[in-house]
Amino acid sequence: MTGERSAFCQLNNMKEKIHPKYYNDAVVICSCGNKFTTSSTKKELKVEVCSNCHPFFTGERRMMDTAGRVERFKKRYKIEG
């Protein structure tokens, strides 16, 4: 691998031994339980929202409540619902 890496660095005018290791099989784990692979400089990535559970991609319209913020907003502006 080091021979391939140094040849790549020489061809692309990149300095050797300063770039992070790049994983082509990095695993992304969402809080909803969805897992998929991608490429990254980290072997494992943990995310809170992914395309499987994000309302924009699912088409589901909901308000995500964080510590009563939605209720305080509705109370302040006298919104019902």
Secondary structure, DSSP 4 states (H G I P E B T S, - for coil): -HHHHHHHHHHTTPPTT-SPP-EEEEEEEETTS-EEEEEESSSEEEES--TTT-HHHH----PPPSTTHHHHHHHHTT---
